[in-house]
């Protein structure tokens, strides 16, 4: 067992090297580091690398090598550290307690100088002995499962404050873990430099847009079923004087009109957000995503991808150009639907000048054609909805980023280091 409580994959003699099936020498290497709370990934490695200078444990050596390659700003040119990287006291792991505890006064980490106790060791043991939020637990499980499936070992890291005498005065807070494995030397160097692309949760949709999304769905369902009944009453036998129908049509019309006016209110809310929100996915500029030749090229490549003519398409953080143009088209159809609905509603009272104004287009085209337009747009909106659901499911199945749930929680999962076309580099 190593000093961190992890059973080593190779001999604790650092001079002994394993070889792969082709005879290439293998070394213990840091594959990646994942943060859950306060520290950055490189700072998680920094905390894990604080061990006695005399340690020759291969895991400790791998951590120091990785820290030197990832954070050369922490070292002099000769390799000696610029800051304190050794503990004031060190309690190694035991068979019964599979983690070590290092205590450090005046540790420079996360742009602060702190007095902390650092717990590190076998991941499950550190998790059990520390605390974290539910969201941090979800992040931990997702990234840990990814590395477990690849055959990597994970070292958990947790921090707790200490007083001047070295007594722990608070709970250990889980900060993240370091994934380690056997690699060829050149592969280890490359991975130390760039990492392996851990999953991170990134906020995408604001709460207002999510609320509007589900309100639109609910109101359109009500308007569709009630509108269909108004067009084709099926609950009672139709009569010329309406006596056989009772009050069914009145109730249905009231529900239709109420849902329609609420839908118009949601539409006005959406229009206001175009100009006042700071969420760039919701602002007016997103309505027209094509501004240069590259945008046109990305649009064409996206169309080829959807038609299965390309294996990969441009990756967008939010909506790609084709999606955004489709949404803009839907906004236009919804606007026409609202206007035609208002015109048909105004037909009931032509003694009112305002209603006369709203109903004027029906006199130009004809009530029958107006109703036909109203009905056709309803079908087009639902055709879009069906295609929309299919593409969301397909995208989530391909990218595994949680797009299906993003309209509830507002966030998606993306590999760290992902470079979308429409946003800065992730992580």
C-alpha positions in Angstrom: 0.0 0.0 0.0 1.3 3.5 -0.8 1.3 6.4 1.6 -1.9 7.7 0.1 -3.8 4.5 0.9 -4.1 3.4 -2.7 -2.8 -0.1 -3.7 -0.2 0.6 -6.3 -0.3 -0.9 -9.7 3.5 -1.3 -9.9 6.2 -1.9 -7.4 6.9 0.9 -4.9 10.4 0.9 -6.2 10.3 3.8 -8.7 13.2 2.3 -10.6 11.2 -0.8 -11.6 9.2 -0.2 -14.8 6.4 -2.3 -16.2 6.1 -2.9 -19.9 3.2 -3.3 -22.2 2.6 -6.2 -24.7 5.0 -4.6 -27.2 7.8 -4.1 -24.6 7.3 -0.3 -24.2 8.1 0.9 -20.7 5.1 2.1 -18.6 5.1 4.7 -15.8 2.5 5.9 -13.3 1.0 9.1 -14.7 -1.5 11.7 -13.8 -4.3 11.3 -16.4 -6.4 14.2 -15.2 -7.7 16.2 -12.2 -11.2 17.1 -11.4 -12.5 19.8 -9.2 -15.7 19.7 -7.1 -15.6 22.8 -4.8 -13.1 25.6 -4.4 -9.8 24.5 -6.0 -9.0 24.4 -9.7 -7.9 21.1 -11.3 -4.2 22.1 -11.1 -4.7 23.2 -7.5 -6.2 19.8 -6.6 -2.9 18.3 -7.9 -0.9 20.8 -5.9 -2.7 19.8 -2.7 -2.2 16.1 -3.5 1.5 16.7 -4.2 2.3 18.1 -0.7 4.2 15.1 0.8 7.5 14.8 2.7 10.5 15.6 0.5 12.1 12.2 1.2 9.1 10.3 -0.2 10.0 7.9 -3.1 6.5 6.6 -3.5 5.8 6.3 -7.3 2.4 8.0 -6.8 4.0 10.9 -5.1 6.7 11.2 -7.7 4.0 11.1 -10.5 2.1 13.9 -8.7 5.2 16.1 -8.5 6.1 15.5 -12.1 2.6 16.4 -13.2 2.5 19.5 -11.1 5.9 20.6 -12.5 4.7 20.2 -16.0 1.2 21.7 -15.5 2.2 24.6 -13.2 5.7 25.7 -14.0 4.8 29.1 -12.5 5.2 27.4 -9.1 8.8 26.5 -9.6 12.2 28.1 -10.2 14.0 27.3 -13.4 16.1 24.7 -11.6 12.9 22.9 -10.5 12.9 24.0 -6.8 9.5 25.2 -5.7 8.7 28.9 -5.4 6.3 28.3 -2.5 5.8 25.8 0.3 5.1 22.3 -1.1 6.0 20.3 2.0 3.9 19.6 5.0 4.6 20.6 8.6 3.3 17.2 9.7 2.4 14.1 7.8 0.3 11.2 9.0 0.4 8.4 6.4 -2.4 6.0 5.5 -3.0 2.7 7.2 -4.8 -0.4 6.2 -7.7 0.7 8.4 -7.7 4.3 7.2 -7.0 4.5 3.5 -6.0 8.1 3.4 -3.1 10.3 4.6 -3.4 13.7 6.4 -0.8 16.4 5.8 -1.0 19.7 7.8 0.4 22.9 6.3 0.7 26.4 7.7 0.9 29.2 5.2 0.0 27.3 2.1 -0.4 29.5 -1.0 -3.3 28.1 -3.0 -6.2 29.6 -4.9 -4.6 33.0 -4.6 -4.9 32.8 -0.8 -2.6 31.9 2.1 -4.3 29.3 4.4 -3.6 26.9 7.2 -5.1 23.6 6.2 -5.1 19.9 6.7 -5.0 17.9 3.4 -6.7 14.6 3.3 -5.8 12.4 0.3 -6.2 8.8 -0.6 -8.6 6.1 -1.9 -11.5 8.0 -3.4 -14.4 6.3 -1.6 -12.6 6.6 1.8 -12.0 10.3 1.3 -15.6 10.9 0.1 -16.9 9.1 3.2 -14.7 11.1 5.6 -15.6 14.5 4.0 -18.6 16.6 3.0 -20.0 17.9 -0.3 -23.2 19.2 -1.8 -25.6 17.2 -3.8 -24.5 18.9 -7.0 -20.9 18.3 -6.2 -21.7 14.6 -5.7 -23.4 14.4 -9.1 -20.3 15.9 -10.7 -18.0 13.5 -8.8 -19.9 10.4 -9.8 -20.0 11.4 -13.5 -16.3 12.0 -13.8 -15.3 9.2 -11.5 -17.4 6.7 -13.5 -15.7 7.9 -16.7 -12.3 7.2 -15.3 -13.3 3.9 -13.7 -14.5 2.7 -17.1 -11.1 3.5 -18.5 -9.2 1.5 -15.9 -7.8 4.5 -14.0 -7.3 4.8 -10.2 -8.7 7.9 -8.5 -7.2 9.7 -5.5 -9.6 11.9 -3.5 -8.5 15.2 -2.0 -10.3 17.1 0.8 -9.3 20.2 2.9 -10.1 21.3 6.4 -8.9 24.4 8.3 -6.5 24.1 11.2 -5.5 26.4 14.0 -1.9 27.6 14.8 -1.3 24.5 16.8 -2.3 22.2 14.0 -5.7 21.1 15.4 -8.4 20.5 12.8 -11.2 23.1 13.6 -13.7 22.3 10.8 -15.1 19.6 8.6 -13.1 18.2 5.7 -14.6 19.6 2.4 -14.2 17.4 -0.7 -12.3 19.3 -3.3 -11.8 16.9 -6.2 -9.8 13.9 -7.2 -6.8 13.0 -9.3 -7.1 10.2 -11.9 -4.0 8.1 -12.4 -3.0 5.2 -14.6 -0.2 3.4 -16.4 1.0 5.1 -19.6 3.9 5.2 -21.9 6.3 8.0 -21.1 5.4 10.2 -24.1 1.7 9.7 -23.5 2.1 10.7 -19.9 3.9 13.9 -20.9 1.1 14.8 -23.3 -1.6 14.1 -20.9 0.1 16.1 -18.2 0.0 19.1 -20.5 -3.6 19.0 -21.7 -5.6 16.6 -19.5 -8.1 14.1 -20.9 -11.2 16.1 -21.2 -13.2 15.8 -18.0 -16.9 16.5 -17.9 -18.1 19.8 -16.5 -21.6 21.2 -16.0 -22.1 24.5 -17.9 -25.1 26.8 -17.5 -26.9 27.3 -20.8 -30.5 28.4 -20.5 -31.8 31.2 -18.1 -34.8 30.6 -15.9 -37.0 33.0 -17.9 -36.4 31.1 -21.2 -37.1 27.8 -19.5 -40.4 29.0 -18.0 -41.5 30.4 -21.3 -40.6 27.1 -23.0 -42.9 25.0 -20.8 -45.7 27.7 -20.8 -45.6 27.7 -24.6 -46.0 23.9 -24.6 -48.9 23.9 -22.1 -50.8 26.8 -23.8 -50.3 25.3 -27.3 -51.8 22.0 -26.1 -54.8 23.8 -24.8 -55.3 25.9 -27.9 -54.8 22.9 -30.2 -57.5 20.7 -28.6 -59.9 23.6 -28.0 -59.3 25.0 -31.5 -59.9 21.6 -33.1 -63.2 21.4 -31.2 -64.3 24.8 -32.3 -63.6 23.8 -35.9 -65.2 20.4 -35.6 -67.5 19.9 -32.5 -67.6 16.3 -31.6 -69.0 16.1 -28.0 -72.6 16.7 -29.0 -74.7 16.6 -32.1 -74.4 19.9 -34.0 -77.6 21.8 -34.7 -78.3 25.0 -36.5 -79.7 26.8 -33.4 -77.1 25.4 -31.1 -79.6 24.2 -28.5 -78.4 20.6 -28.5 -74.8 21.6 -27.7 -75.7 23.1 -24.4 -72.8 25.2 -22.9 -69.9 22.9 -24.2 -69.0 25.3 -27.0 -69.0 28.2 -24.7 -66.7 26.5 -22.2 -64.3 25.4 -25.0 -64.3 28.9 -26.6 -63.5 30.5 -23.2 -60.6 28.1 -22.6 -59.3 28.8 -26.1 -59.5 32.5 -25.8 -58.0 32.5 -22.3 -55.1 30.4 -23.5 -54.7 32.6 -26.5 -54.4 35.8 -24.5 -52.0 34.2 -22.1 -49.9 33.0 -25.0 -49.8 36.6 -26.4 -48.6 37.7 -22.9 -45.8 35.1 -23.0 -44.9 36.3 -26.5 -44.7 39.9 -25.3 -42.5 38.8 -22.4 -40.2 37.0 -24.9 -40.0 40.1 -27.1 -39.0 42.2 -24.1 -36.3 39.8 -23.1 -34.8 40.2 -26.6 -33.6 43.6 -25.5 -33.2 43.6 -21.7 -31.7 40.2 -20.9 -27.9 39.7 -20.4 -28.2 36.1 -21.5 -26.7 36.1 -25.0 -28.7 33.0 -26.0 -31.9 35.0 -25.5 -31.0 38.3 -27.0 -32.1 39.6 -30.3 -28.8 39.0 -32.0 -29.5 35.3 -31.8 -32.5 35.6 -34.1 -30.2 35.9 -37.1 -27.0 33.9 -36.7 -25.5 34.4 -40.1 -23.1 37.4 -40.3 -20.1 36.3 -42.4 -18.9 33.6 -44.9 -17.8 31.3 -42.1 -21.4 31.3 -40.7 -22.7 30.4 -44.1 -20.2 27.5 -44.4 -21.1 26.3 -40.9 -24.8 26.4 -41.8 -24.1 24.3 -44.9 -22.0 21.8 -42.9 -24.7 21.6 -40.3 -27.3 20.8 -43.0 -25.1 18.1 -44.4 -24.7 16.6 -40.9 -28.5 16.5 -40.4 -28.9 14.8 -43.8 -26.3 12.2 -42.8 -23.9 13.4 -45.5 -21.2 14.3 -42.9 -20.1 12.3 -39.9 -19.4 15.4 -37.8 -20.9 18.9 -37.9 -19.8 22.2 -36.3 -20.3 22.1 -32.5 -22.3 24.9 -31.0 -22.8 25.6 -27.3 -26.4 26.7 -27.9 -28.3 26.7 -31.2 -26.5 26.1 -34.4 -27.4 28.4 -37.4 -30.0 26.0 -38.8 -31.7 25.6 -35.4 -31.7 29.3 -34.8 -33.2 30.1 -38.3 -35.9 27.5 -37.6 -36.7 29.1 -34.2 -36.8 32.5 -35.9 -39.2 31.1 -38.4 -41.4 29.7 -35.6 -41.4 33.1 -33.9 -42.7 34.6 -37.2 -45.4 31.9 -37.5 -46.4 32.3 -33.9 -46.8 36.1 -34.5 -49.0 35.4 -37.5 -51.0 32.9 -35.5 -51.6 35.5 -32.8 -52.7 38.2 -35.3 -55.0 35.8 -37.1 -56.5 34.7 -33.8 -57.1 38.2 -32.7 -58.8 39.1 -36.0 -61.1 36.1 -35.7 -61.8 36.9 -32.1 -62.7 40.5 -33.1 -65.4 39.3 -35.5 -67.9 38.7 -32.6 -68.4 42.5 -32.0 -68.2 44.8 -35.0 -69.8 47.7 -33.1 -66.5 48.4 -31.4 -64.0 50.4 -33.4 -61.1 48.5 -31.9 -62.6 45.2 -32.9 -63.4 46.6 -36.3 -59.7 47.5 -36.7 -58.5 44.0 -35.6 -61.1 42.3 -37.9 -60.2 44.4 -40.9 -57.8 41.8 -42.5 -60.6 39.2 -42.5 -62.6 41.4 -44.8 -59.6 41.6 -47.2 -59.0 37.8 -47.4 -62.2 36.3 -46.3 -63.1 34.6 -43.0 -62.8 31.1 -44.5 -59.3 31.7 -45.8 -58.3 33.3 -42.5 -59.4 30.3 -40.6 -57.6 28.1 -43.0 -54.3 30.0 -42.5 -54.9 29.8 -38.7 -55.3 26.0 -39.0 -52.4 25.4 -41.3 -50.0 27.3 -39.0 -51.2 25.1 -36.1 -50.2 22.0 -38.1 -46.8 23.6 -39.0 -46.0 24.5 -35.4 -46.7 20.9 -34.3 -44.7 19.5 -37.2 -41.8 21.7 -35.9 -42.4 20.4 -32.4 -42.2 16.8 -33.5 -38.9 17.4 -35.4 -37.6 19.4 -32.5 -38.2 16.5 -30.0 -36.5 14.0 -32.4 -33.4 16.2 -32.9 -33.1 16.9 -29.1 -33.2 13.2 -28.4 -30.8 12.4 -31.3 -28.3 15.1 -30.1 -28.4 13.9 -26.6 -27.8 10.3 -27.7 -24.8 11.4 -29.8 -23.2 13.9 -27.5 -24.4 12.6 -24.0 -24.5 16.2 -22.7 -27.9 16.2 -20.9 -29.7 18.3 -23.5 -33.0 16.6 -22.7 -32.9 17.9 -19.1 -31.4 21.3 -19.9 -34.8 22.9 -20.2 -35.4 22.0 -16.6 -32.1 22.5 -14.8 -30.7 25.0 -17.4 -27.3 23.3 -17.7 -25.6 20.8 -20.0 -22.5 18.6 -19.6 -19.5 19.1 -21.8 -16.0 17.8 -21.8 -13.5 20.3 -20.4 -11.5 21.7 -23.3 -14.4 21.7 -25.8 -14.2 24.6 -28.2 -17.7 25.5 -29.5 -18.1 27.8 -32.5 -20.3 30.2 -30.6 -18.6 30.5 -27.1 -15.3 30.5 -25.4 -13.4 27.3 -24.7 -15.2 25.2 -22.0 -13.3 24.9 -18.7 
